[in-house]
Amino acid sequence: MSKPNKITKKEIKATFRGFVNGSIVASDIVRKQIPFIIVIFILGLIYISNRFHAEKVFRETEETQKLIEDLRAEKIEIQSELMTISRRGKILTMLKEKGSNLEEASTPPKKISYYIDTE
């Protein structure tokens, strides 16, 4: 029967010592894996930059939505002001305040029509 692989304290110390003095990094197994480690490192950088870009886009979207809400509120406010100013009674009071000599017509307008003879 085979024994289960147990990691002893001696192996842990040897591994730690290898990290500290650099002998693990210089071994053939690690040297063969250097291209893979570089690819993993590059993918990590791409992942980090993608996350920063996504957060930036999200912040810009939030700012734009707030700006749209503010502009919509301003539009409604201006629209209501124009509606009140353009009422007939308000126009007459504004004309009187400015000293205009324009008056409201007492007779309704008449339709002018004409016919052209083509014969």
C-alpha positions, 0 to 999 in steps of 0.5 A: 500500500502507498502512503498518503503524501504528507508535507513535513515541516522540513519540506515547508522550511526548505520551500520557504528557504528556497523562496528567500534565497531565490533557488526556486526561481532559478530552478528549471521547472519555474524557468519553463513556466516563465512564458505562462507567468508573463501571460498571466501577468499581462491578463491581470493588467488587462483585467485591472485596466478594464475594471478602471475603464468600466468604473470611469464609464459608469461614473460618466453615465451617472453624471450624465443622468444627473445632468439630464434630470437637471436640464429636464427640470429646467425645461419644465420650469421655463415652459411653465413661465412661458405659458404664464407670460403668453396668456392674454391677460398677462400680455395686456398688463405687460403692455400697460406697464411698458406704456405701449399704446396698443389696445385690444381689438374690439371687433373680431378680424375679418377674413379677406378672400379673393378669386383669380379669374383664369379665363 
